[in-house]
Amino acid sequence: MSLGIFRLSLILAGVLSGGRTFVSPFAPAADVAQFYRDNVAAARVQGLLLFGSAVPLGIFAATVYARQLRLGIKVPGPAIGYFGGITAAIFLMFSGLLTWLLSRPEITTDITLTQALAFLAFATGGVGFVVGLGLLVAGLAVPALILKFVPRWLAWAGLVVAALSELSFLSLGLEPLQFLLPIGRFAGMLWLVAIGFLLPVNRAAANRIPGSVDPGGAPTRTAAARRTQS
């Protein structure tokens, strides 16, 4: 749901701004202020929906954390993922609120303040959100890979996305690395959609996965039976 609301925010903002993409905070301060003065409705709607998209993300983080505990996973992964998910949700809320502030005409009369808020909205909704999201993905991917709860290719894909997301913090000092931000954002959210469907709900469901192992490292009943038959 979080991904759907975020995509809706992009679509509506694009429609309300007449197809114009949101101005980069790295543009000249006068251009940044002028863009937000000319696109009040687009900024307001996007800020509202960004804030709203953070709520289901936080709920998802809490839900999968509880699911991992039901599976008996006793490694740091679930806690790391929960921390990352809540961090990503909070940063996304901040970004939404800052974008909403940029829709206020009394704010955009101050060019310097407008650019400062645009930078802050970019940092919280970009690096802050993506790094947190990467921790959520990693906290799910590592236990899923070790315990074979999902296909190996999916778990490894999650680890790659998580690594790229964590490296995105380097874009604060190296602007060319900003291409990591959309990769982490969209690939990470799509991966979470997939893992949400495939991660077992409880131990009984996990035991039905061929080749999986229990959190203590022993093969499940299904895997042990297959070995005996072979």
Number of C-alpha atoms within 10 A of each C-alpha: 14 21 19 10 18 17 17 17 22 18 15 18 25 17 13 17 19 11 11 13 12 16 15 15 20 13 11 12 18 14 16 21 25 15 20 26 20 13 18 20 18 26 28 22 21 28 27 19 23 28 24 19 24 28 17 15 23 20 15 20 27 18 13 24 24 16 18 23 15 13 21 14 18 13 13 11 22 27 21 18 25 26 21 25 31 23 22 29 29 22 24 28 25 23 30 27 19 24 27 23 21 27 24 16 14 10 17 23 14 13 16 15 15 24 23 13 19 24 17 17 26 19 20 21 25 25 26 24 29 35 27 27 32 30 28 30 33 28 28 28 31 19 21 25 19 16 21 20 26 22 11 14 10 17 24 16 16 28 22 18 27 26 17 19 28 21 18 25 20 14 17 13 9 10 10 10 14 17 11 21 24 14 16 28 21 15 18 26 22 14 17 23 15 12 21 15 10 13 19 22 16 14 17 11 12 21 20 15 17 17 17 24 21 19 17 10 10 12 18 22 17 16 17 16 12 12 11 7 6 6
